[in-house]
Amino acid sequence: MKDELINWSEIIPDERCAFRQATLDVRDKGKYISSLEEWLVESEEQVEKLRCQIKTISLRKNLPERGNSPDLYNPNINLEISTIMELANAIDGYVENRTTARDILIDQIKKTTRQVRRKENNLHQDLVHEQRRHYDAEAEQDLAIM
C-alpha cells in the first residue's frame, strides 16, 4: 500500500506538468488557427478584388473604343495571386502537422484551401483569356488600319 502511495505521489506532479504543457500547447494552437483564419479571410477579400478587376476588364472589352488598359498589365495581380498561394501552402503545412487532433477543423481548412486554389486558378485563367482577347482585338484593329 505504501509503495502504491509513493508511486502515485511521484506520478501526480509529472501529470500536472504535462497537463499544464498541454494546456499551453492548445492555447498556442488556438492562436495559430485564429491567425490562419484571419489570413484566409484576407485572401478571400483579395480573390474578390481580383474578381472585380476581371469584371471591369471584361466590361471594357464590350465598349466601342478600347485603349490600352493599365489594369490589364497591373503587376499587383501577380503579387496577390502569389500571396494567395503562399497562404494556401501555409495552411497545408499546418494541416499536415498531425500532432493536432482536430480532424473536423483540418477537413474545413483543406476544403477552404482547395477553394482558394481553385479561385486563384480560375482568376489566373480569366486574366490570361482576357489578355489574349485584348491582343487579338488590337491585332484586328491593326489589320483593319492596313
C-alpha positions in Angstrom: 0.0 0.0 0.0 2.8 2.4 0.9 4.6 1.6 -2.4 1.4 2.5 -4.3 1.1 5.8 -2.5 4.8 6.6 -3.1 4.3 5.7 -6.8 1.2 7.9 -7.1 2.9 10.8 -5.4 5.7 10.7 -8.0 3.3 10.4 -10.9 0.9 13.2 -10.0 3.4 16.1 -10.2 4.5 14.8 -13.6 1.0 14.6 -14.8 0.2 18.1 -13.6 3.3 19.4 -15.5 2.2 17.5 -18.6 -1.3 18.9 -18.3 -0.1 22.5 -18.0 2.1 22.0 -21.0 -0.8 20.5 -23.0 -3.0 23.5 -22.0 -0.3 25.9 -23.2 0.0 23.9 -26.4 -3.7 24.0 -27.0 -3.8 27.8 -26.4 -0.9 28.3 -28.8 -2.5 26.2 -31.5 -5.7 28.1 -31.0 -3.9 31.4 -31.6 -2.2 29.9 -34.7 -5.6 28.7 -36.0 -7.0 32.2 -35.4 -4.2 33.8 -37.4 -4.7 31.3 -40.2 -8.4 32.1 -40.3 -7.5 35.8 -40.5 -5.2 35.2 -43.4 -7.9 33.1 -45.0 -10.4 36.0 -44.7 -7.8 38.4 -46.2 -7.1 36.0 -49.1 -10.9 35.7 -49.8 -11.0 39.5 -49.9 -8.1 39.5 -52.4 -9.9 37.0 -54.5 -13.0 39.2 -54.5 -10.9 42.2 -55.5 -9.4 40.2 -58.4 -12.9 39.2 -59.5 -13.9 42.8 -59.6 -10.8 43.7 -61.7 -11.6 40.9 -64.1 -15.2 42.0 -64.4 -14.0 45.6 -65.1 -11.7 44.3 -67.8 -14.5 42.2 -69.3 -16.8 45.2 -69.3 -14.2 47.4 -71.0 -13.8 44.9 -73.9 -17.5 45.5 -74.7 -17.0 49.2 -75.1 -16.8 50.5 -78.7 -13.5 52.2 -78.2 -10.8 50.3 -76.3 -7.4 51.6 -75.5 -4.6 50.0 -73.5 -5.9 49.2 -70.1 -3.5 49.9 -67.2 -5.4 47.4 -65.1 -4.7 44.6 -67.6 -1.0 44.8 -67.0 -1.1 45.5 -63.3 1.8 43.7 -61.6 -0.2 43.7 -58.3 -2.4 41.0 -59.6 0.5 38.6 -59.8 1.5 39.6 -56.3 -2.0 39.0 -55.0 -2.1 35.6 -56.7 1.3 34.6 -55.2 0.1 35.8 -51.7 -3.0 33.5 -52.0 -0.7 30.6 -53.0 1.6 31.3 -50.0 -1.4 31.3 -47.7 -2.7 28.1 -49.1 0.7 26.5 -48.7 1.0 27.7 -45.1 -2.4 26.2 -44.3 -1.5 22.9 -45.9 1.7 22.9 -43.9 -0.3 23.3 -40.7 -2.8 20.6 -41.8 -0.1 18.1 -42.4 1.1 18.5 -38.7 -0.7 15.6 -37.2 0.1 16.5 -33.6 -3.2 18.4 -33.6 -6.1 16.0 -33.5 -8.7 18.4 -34.8 -9.9 16.4 -37.8 -13.0 18.5 -38.4 -11.0 21.7 -38.5 -8.4 20.0 -40.7 -11.1 19.0 -43.1 -12.5 22.5 -43.2 -9.1 24.1 -43.7 -8.3 21.6 -46.5 -11.7 22.3 -48.2 -11.1 26.1 -47.9 -7.6 25.7 -49.2 -8.9 23.8 -52.3 -11.4 26.6 -52.8 -8.8 29.3 -52.6 -6.6 27.4 -55.1 -9.5 26.8 -57.4 -10.4 30.5 -57.3 -6.8 31.5 -57.9 -6.6 29.2 -60.8 -9.9 30.5 -62.3 -8.8 34.1 -61.9 -5.5 33.4 -63.5 -7.1 31.7 -66.4 -9.6 34.5 -66.8 -6.8 37.0 -66.8 -4.9 35.1 -69.5 -8.0 34.8 -71.6 -8.7 38.5 -71.3 -5.2 39.4 -72.2 -5.5 37.2 -75.3 -8.8 38.8 -76.3 -7.2 42.2 -75.8 -4.2 41.3 -78.0 -6.4 39.8 -80.7 -8.6 42.9 -80.8 -5.5 45.1 -81.1 -4.3 42.9 -84.0 -7.6 43.1 -85.7 -7.6 46.9 -85.4 -4.0 47.0 -86.8 -5.1 44.8 -89.7 -8.1 47.0 -90.4 -6.0 50.1 -90.5 -3.6 48.5 -93.0 
